[in-house]
Amino acid sequence: TRMNKRHFERGIIIPYVKPQEVQETNRIEQASDDELKNIVNDKFMSLRAVLAKTDSDALVNRLLTIARAEDKSEKIINAIEKRLVEITNSNLPSQEEE
């Protein structure tokens, strides 16, 4: 900066400020099977909140597989299946009549 002092003063060169690093939050789609197992084993309302936030059918399929492997109640399995149907139907291309 000593050699460019005049350039900085005149505004010919502007000082570079390194941007702060943004911490990446872990997305639910990147969760491990153990983390998903904890979600399935957690309270029903928290599971519903996770289901409402996700639009990934792959993630919901993983949750359904884990719930079935853990022999979860019909209430939990039905909630996951219902969300899977909603996501699948919303991802289908709409067929417009001509």
Secondary structure as UniProt FT lines:
FT   TURN            3..4
FT   HELIX           5..10
FT   HELIX           28..30
FT   HELIX           33..41
FT   HELIX           44..53
FT   HELIX           57..69
FT   TURN            70..71
FT   HELIX           74..91
//
